[in-house]
Amino acid sequence: MRRVLDSLKNTGRGCAAFLTWTALACVTGLAVGAVAAGFHWCIDIVTEIRAARPWVIWLLPLAGAAIVWLYDVCGMADDRGTNLVLVAVRDAEPVRLRMAPLIFVSTVITHFVGGSSGREGAALQLGGSMAGRAARALRLDEKDQRVMVMCGMAAAFSALFGTPITAAVFAMEVVSVGVMYYAAIVPCVTASAAGFLLARAMGLHGEVGYYAGPAAALGPGSMLATAALGALCAAVSVGFCEAMHLSHKLYEKAVPRPAWRAAVGGALVLGVTLLLGTQEYSGAGDGLIRRLLAGDTEPEAFLIKTLLTALTLGAGFRGGEIVPALCVGCAFGVWIGPLLGLPHGFSGALGMTAVFCGATNCPLTAILLSFELFGGDGMVLFALCCAVSYMLSGYYGLYSEQKIVYSKFRTEWIDTKTK
């Protein structure tokens, strides 16, 4: 009888937690999703303005200095960006609400003047700061605050990128690699779905995903070629991460004053863009991805996108690294994949997810991303490519506060931050 009573009590607590978190996640998803959808629109608008008035890229040095000044005035000069959100989940460190409008405005400015950055990293900060502030207002304890921050991350990522399953799993996987925060699965999935549905109701994500052509047939030859591509993508992801970290250190050493550093960085991005004679590498790179998947090949494209992204974000401009990483992977994949005997578009798709996996250390997220972006064809090869990239990329990653808590090579626990 006592076991029955204890079982009923546990069931009751579970039902109460389920109802509470479903309600909180829905509200969080709708609120964060609305802001993320507005953020998406603003980015689209300024991108269209820049396309119509290419001369605005001459404002890059001034815009960089303005972004640094804005953060300084708001008392966020030492802001750690996405790394702070990761710490908020792992250690319950509070995230300031002012991070949300700051990352919103500064990322819009970066895209307006043609800096090379993405949106999704900004979305993680946007959603995490909003949800974290709501959690404190509701006086939730530290453990529940962490779940709320993950809900905000998932909702913003989903509303902005249109991949609700990927967004939910990414929020649970990215903080501590090797350990999934399964207690947050219902809140994260609910918040992600709510954010996605609201964004779609507001006219976004009518067409989600990319067309990469037919997948390679599963067989020994395609598996060997895919594994080889995954190994090469691991090296590319390490190079991409190192470029992001090294650029910031070199900027700090060469130009100690932040405002001047951003201005110099803006001038460098401007100079490279003028030398290229095109603004196709500006912004996140979504247009370049679609052109490459459609059949074009530019062997130098992955190096150019890496360089411009490092010059932009290392100088103090704001945005994200995720879509630029996808762009780098796509450009590398469509170049190397056919040399290994893989179809052109499919190679680009493999490269996108494999470089993303190596850079973020999130293999489950990468596999789900391949499904939501490209459909179910070739899923075994996607999984193989991501798995190889994850293992061989070692302990490198985009986020220095991300912890690898379970070894990639042996069945043992470790505790090391990504390099």
Secondary structure, DSSP 8 states (H G I E B T S, - for coil): -HHHHHHHHHHHHHHHHHHHHHHHHHHHHHHHHHHHHHHHHHHHHHHHHHHH-GGGGGGHHHHHHHHHHHHHHTT-TT--THHHHHHHHHH-----TTHHHHHHHHHHHHHHHT---BSHHHHHHHHHHHHHHHHHHTT--HHHHHHHHHHHHHHHHHHHHS-HHHHHHHHHHSSEET---GGGHHHHHHHHHHHHHHHHHTT--SS-S---------SHHHHHHHHHHHHHHHHHHHHHHHHHHHHHHHHHHH--SHHHHHHHHHHHHHHHHHHHT--TTSSS-HHHHHHHHTT---TTHHHHHHHHHHHHHHHT---BSHHHHHHHHHHHHHHHGGGGT--HHHHHHHHHHHHHHHHHT-HHHHHHHHHHHH-STTHHHHHHHHHHHHHHTTT--S-TT-EEEE-SSSS-EEEEE--
